[in-house]
Amino acid sequence: MIELDGSKYEGGGAILRVATALSIVTQKSCHVFDIRRGRPKPGLMTQHLLGIRALNELCQGELKGDELGSEEIWFSPKKIQAKDIQVKIETAGSISLILQSLILPCLFAPSPVKVSFRGGATDTFFSPTIDYFRYVFLRILEKMIQKKVADIKIKKRGFYPEGGAEVEMKIYPTKLNPLNLTERGSLKKITIISGASEFLKEKKVAERQVAGVKEVLGKFKLPIEERLEYYKTQSPGSQINLVGHFENTTIGVDNLGKLGKSAEEVGRETAKNFIQ
């Protein structure tokens, strides 16, 4: 059994996600201890707990220590199976972080795997937004295989604190190839994806986030494409993504609206992060 110290480096949940995913792929058992020791509240939070349980369901393995607040788990995987996985999240736990755990082993399944989420957040703090996941993360992954990795259907968005999202993702097994990203190549265009709950439509939050981006990027005269969206959600919230489409790669940044911060400032902040 491989022993892994979850307090290393940033001391967050990434070690747990990567370790358990690779455990399934390599078919090697792992023991992860001091989980999230670098966080104010160490141990398993809802999205970590549900993520490793979904992984265990994928391979019908043996999992111990899987309870909220647990700072260590023992995981012994079995053969990956193709099946439909249902994940119910009763908090605003991050859907993107759970998908980060699931997608790698699902690529090694014998046939496509469908993952359905009820509840949780598509766009929440300390996590990639669902748009960053599908328009940046998946695009990079697809460069390793030269074909579509997954289909994502967002039936309902979810923001903190109530969550309430509904998402379906179908992942297609494939073979991964080496990838060289040392040269970005020339910029083709930048896509601004700005969205907010319908609670904020009257205040034109999505439009104002874009206006903030243009205050920063406008002077560079770059090719920019805009997409504005409003969603029916249980909690008010907003998100914005900047996706840079280059000749050889895709890069991006995301951001969330916050109480006390204007929509324009959210946009300006996102644009500054993009050009750094």
C-alpha positions as CSV (number, residue, x, y, z in Angstrom):
1,M,0.0,0.0,0.0
2,I,1.3,3.4,-1.0
3,E,1.5,5.9,1.9
4,L,0.8,9.6,1.0
5,D,1.1,12.6,3.2
6,G,-1.9,14.9,2.5
7,S,-0.3,17.9,4.2
8,K,2.5,18.3,1.7
9,Y,2.8,21.3,-0.6
10,E,-0.4,23.4,-0.4
11,G,-2.0,20.9,2.0
12,G,-5.3,21.0,0.2
13,G,-7.5,18.4,-1.4
14,A,-5.5,18.0,-4.6
15,I,-3.2,15.2,-3.2
16,L,-6.3,13.2,-2.2
17,R,-8.0,13.6,-5.6
18,V,-4.9,12.7,-7.7
19,A,-3.9,9.9,-5.4
20,T,-7.2,8.1,-5.4
21,A,-7.7,8.6,-9.2
22,L,-4.2,7.2,-9.9
23,S,-4.8,4.4,-7.4
24,I,-7.6,3.1,-9.7
25,V,-5.7,3.6,-12.9
26,T,-2.6,1.7,-11.6
27,Q,-4.7,-0.7,-9.4
28,K,-2.5,0.0,-6.4
29,S,-3.9,0.6,-2.9
30,C,-3.2,3.9,-1.1
31,H,-3.4,5.3,2.4
32,V,-3.7,9.1,2.5
33,F,-3.2,10.7,5.9
34,D,-3.2,14.3,7.2
35,I,-5.8,15.2,4.6
36,R,-6.1,18.9,4.0
37,R,-4.0,19.7,7.0
38,G,-3.1,23.0,5.4
39,R,-6.7,24.2,5.5
40,P,-8.5,26.1,8.3
41,K,-10.9,23.0,8.6
42,P,-8.7,19.9,7.9
43,G,-10.1,16.6,6.8
44,L,-12.8,15.6,4.3
45,M,-15.3,18.2,3.3
46,T,-18.5,17.2,1.4
47,Q,-17.0,17.4,-2.2
48,H,-13.9,15.3,-1.1
49,L,-16.1,12.7,0.6
50,L,-18.5,12.3,-2.3
51,G,-15.6,12.3,-4.8
52,I,-13.8,9.4,-3.3
53,R,-17.1,7.5,-2.8
54,A,-17.9,8.0,-6.5
55,L,-14.5,6.7,-7.4
56,N,-15.1,3.7,-5.2
57,E,-18.4,3.1,-6.8
58,L,-16.7,3.2,-10.2
59,C,-14.4,0.3,-9.3
60,Q,-16.4,-1.5,-6.5
61,G,-13.3,-1.2,-4.3
62,E,-12.7,-1.1,-0.6
63,L,-12.8,2.3,1.1
64,K,-12.3,3.1,4.8
65,G,-12.2,6.4,6.7
66,D,-14.8,7.9,4.4
67,E,-16.7,10.3,6.7
68,L,-16.9,14.1,7.1
69,G,-13.9,15.5,8.8
70,S,-11.8,12.3,8.5
71,E,-8.1,13.1,8.1
72,E,-7.1,9.7,6.6
73,I,-8.5,7.2,4.2
74,W,-7.6,3.7,3.0
75,F,-8.5,2.8,-0.6
76,S,-8.1,-0.5,-2.3
77,P,-9.4,-0.4,-5.9
78,K,-10.7,-3.1,-8.1
79,K,-11.2,-3.3,-11.8
80,I,-12.8,-0.2,-13.4
81,Q,-16.4,-0.8,-14.5
82,A,-18.6,1.1,-17.0
83,K,-21.7,2.3,-15.2
84,D,-23.9,5.2,-14.5
85,I,-22.9,7.1,-11.3
86,Q,-25.3,9.2,-9.3
87,V,-23.9,11.9,-7.0
88,K,-26.2,13.7,-4.7
89,I,-24.7,16.8,-3.0
90,E,-26.8,18.4,-0.3
91,T,-24.5,21.4,0.1
92,A,-22.8,23.8,-2.3
93,G,-19.9,21.4,-2.7
94,S,-18.0,21.8,-6.0
95,I,-19.1,19.6,-8.9
96,S,-15.9,20.5,-10.8
97,L,-13.6,19.1,-8.1
98,I,-15.5,15.8,-8.0
99,L,-15.2,15.6,-11.8
100,Q,-11.5,16.2,-11.6
101,S,-11.3,13.0,-9.5
102,L,-13.5,11.0,-11.8
103,I,-12.4,11.9,-15.3
104,L,-9.0,10.2,-15.4
105,P,-10.1,6.7,-14.3
106,C,-13.2,7.0,-16.5
107,L,-10.9,7.3,-19.5
108,F,-9.7,3.8,-18.7
109,A,-13.2,2.3,-18.4
110,P,-14.3,-0.4,-20.8
111,S,-17.1,1.8,-22.2
112,P,-18.6,5.3,-21.6
113,V,-19.4,6.4,-18.1
114,K,-22.3,8.7,-17.3
115,V,-22.1,10.8,-14.1
116,S,-25.2,12.7,-12.9
117,F,-25.2,15.3,-10.2
118,R,-28.2,16.5,-8.2
119,G,-27.3,19.4,-5.9
120,G,-24.0,21.0,-5.4
121,A,-22.4,24.1,-7.1
122,T,-21.3,24.6,-10.7
123,D,-19.6,27.8,-9.6
124,T,-18.2,28.2,-6.1
125,F,-15.2,29.5,-4.2
126,F,-11.8,27.6,-4.1
127,S,-12.8,25.6,-7.2
128,P,-12.7,25.9,-11.0
129,T,-16.0,27.0,-12.4
130,I,-17.8,24.5,-14.6
131,D,-17.1,26.7,-17.6
132,Y,-13.4,26.7,-16.9
133,F,-13.6,22.9,-16.5
134,R,-15.2,22.4,-19.9
135,Y,-13.7,25.2,-22.0
136,V,-10.1,25.1,-20.6
137,F,-9.4,21.9,-18.7
138,L,-11.2,19.5,-21.2
139,R,-9.8,21.3,-24.2
140,I,-6.2,20.6,-22.9
141,L,-7.1,17.0,-22.3
142,E,-8.5,16.7,-25.8
143,K,-5.2,17.8,-27.2
144,M,-3.7,14.6,-25.7
145,I,-6.2,12.4,-27.7
146,Q,-7.3,14.5,-30.6
147,K,-11.0,13.8,-30.0
148,K,-13.8,14.6,-27.7
149,V,-13.3,13.5,-24.1
150,A,-16.8,14.2,-22.7
151,D,-20.2,15.7,-23.2
152,I,-21.5,18.0,-20.4
153,K,-25.1,19.0,-20.0
154,I,-25.8,21.8,-17.4
155,K,-29.4,21.5,-16.6
156,K,-29.3,23.9,-13.7
157,R,-26.5,26.2,-12.3
158,G,-25.7,26.3,-8.6
159,F,-24.1,29.0,-6.5
160,Y,-23.1,29.2,-2.9
161,P,-24.7,28.8,-0.4
162,E,-27.6,26.7,-1.5
163,G,-26.1,24.9,-4.5
164,G,-29.0,23.0,-6.2
165,A,-27.2,22.4,-9.5
166,E,-28.1,19.6,-11.9
167,V,-25.3,18.4,-14.3
168,E,-24.8,15.4,-16.4
169,M,-21.5,14.3,-17.9
170,K,-20.7,11.4,-20.3
171,I,-17.0,10.5,-20.4
172,Y,-15.6,8.5,-23.3
173,P,-12.8,6.0,-22.7
174,T,-9.7,6.6,-24.8
175,K,-5.9,6.4,-24.8
176,L,-3.8,9.3,-23.6
177,N,-0.8,10.5,-25.6
178,P,2.1,12.7,-24.6
179,L,1.6,16.4,-24.9
180,N,4.0,19.3,-25.5
181,L,2.8,22.7,-24.4
182,T,6.1,24.7,-24.5
183,E,5.0,27.0,-27.3
184,R,1.6,28.7,-27.2
185,G,1.7,30.0,-30.7
186,S,-0.3,33.0,-31.9
187,L,-3.5,34.2,-30.3
188,K,-6.6,33.5,-32.3
189,K,-9.2,35.1,-30.0
190,I,-10.4,35.6,-26.5
191,T,-13.8,34.4,-25.4
192,I,-15.5,36.2,-22.5
193,I,-18.2,34.1,-20.9
194,S,-20.1,36.2,-18.3
195,G,-23.1,34.8,-16.5
196,A,-25.2,35.5,-13.5
197,S,-28.4,34.3,-11.8
198,E,-31.7,35.8,-12.9
199,F,-31.9,37.5,-9.5
200,L,-29.2,39.9,-10.9
201,K,-30.5,40.4,-14.4
202,E,-32.1,43.7,-13.7
203,K,-28.8,45.1,-12.4
204,K,-27.1,43.8,-15.6
205,V,-24.3,42.1,-13.7
206,A,-23.2,39.9,-16.6
207,E,-22.9,42.9,-18.9
208,R,-21.1,45.0,-16.3
209,Q,-18.5,42.2,-15.7
210,V,-17.8,42.3,-19.5
211,A,-17.4,46.1,-19.3
212,G,-14.8,45.7,-16.6
213,V,-12.9,43.2,-18.7
214,K,-12.9,45.6,-21.7
215,E,-11.6,48.5,-19.5
216,V,-8.4,46.4,-19.1
217,L,-8.1,44.5,-22.4
218,G,-9.6,47.2,-24.7
219,K,-6.3,49.1,-25.1
220,F,-4.6,46.0,-26.5
221,K,-7.0,45.7,-29.5
222,L,-7.4,42.0,-29.2
223,P,-9.9,39.8,-31.0
224,I,-12.7,39.3,-28.4
225,E,-15.9,37.3,-28.5
226,E,-18.6,37.8,-25.8
227,R,-21.2,35.5,-24.4
228,L,-23.7,36.7,-21.8
229,E,-25.9,34.3,-19.9
230,Y,-28.5,34.4,-17.1
231,Y,-29.6,31.3,-15.2
232,K,-32.4,30.2,-12.9
233,T,-30.7,29.4,-9.6
234,Q,-31.6,28.9,-6.0
235,S,-29.0,31.4,-4.8
236,P,-27.9,34.7,-6.4
237,G,-24.4,34.7,-7.9
238,S,-22.2,35.4,-10.9
239,Q,-19.2,34.0,-12.7
240,I,-16.9,35.0,-15.5
241,N,-14.4,33.2,-17.6
242,L,-11.8,34.5,-20.0
243,V,-10.6,31.8,-22.5
244,G,-7.6,32.5,-24.6
245,H,-7.6,30.4,-27.8
246,F,-4.0,30.1,-29.1
247,E,-2.5,28.2,-32.0
248,N,-1.2,25.4,-29.8
249,T,-3.1,25.6,-26.6
250,T,-5.9,27.1,-24.6
251,I,-5.5,29.1,-21.4
252,G,-8.0,30.7,-19.1
253,V,-8.9,32.4,-15.9
254,D,-12.2,32.5,-14.0
255,N,-13.7,34.5,-11.2
256,L,-16.8,34.8,-9.1
257,G,-18.9,37.8,-8.0
258,K,-18.6,38.7,-4.4
259,L,-20.7,40.8,-2.0
260,G,-19.2,44.3,-1.6
261,K,-17.3,44.1,-5.0
262,S,-18.8,45.7,-8.1
263,A,-19.4,43.6,-11.2
264,E,-17.0,46.0,-13.1
265,E,-14.3,45.3,-10.5
266,V,-14.8,41.5,-10.9
267,G,-14.3,41.9,-14.6
268,R,-11.2,44.1,-14.2
269,E,-9.7,41.7,-11.7
270,T,-10.3,38.8,-14.1
271,A,-8.7,40.6,-17.0
272,K,-5.6,41.6,-15.0
273,N,-5.2,37.9,-14.0
274,F,-5.5,36.8,-17.6
275,I,-2.7,39.1,-18.9
276,Q,-0.2,38.3,-16.0
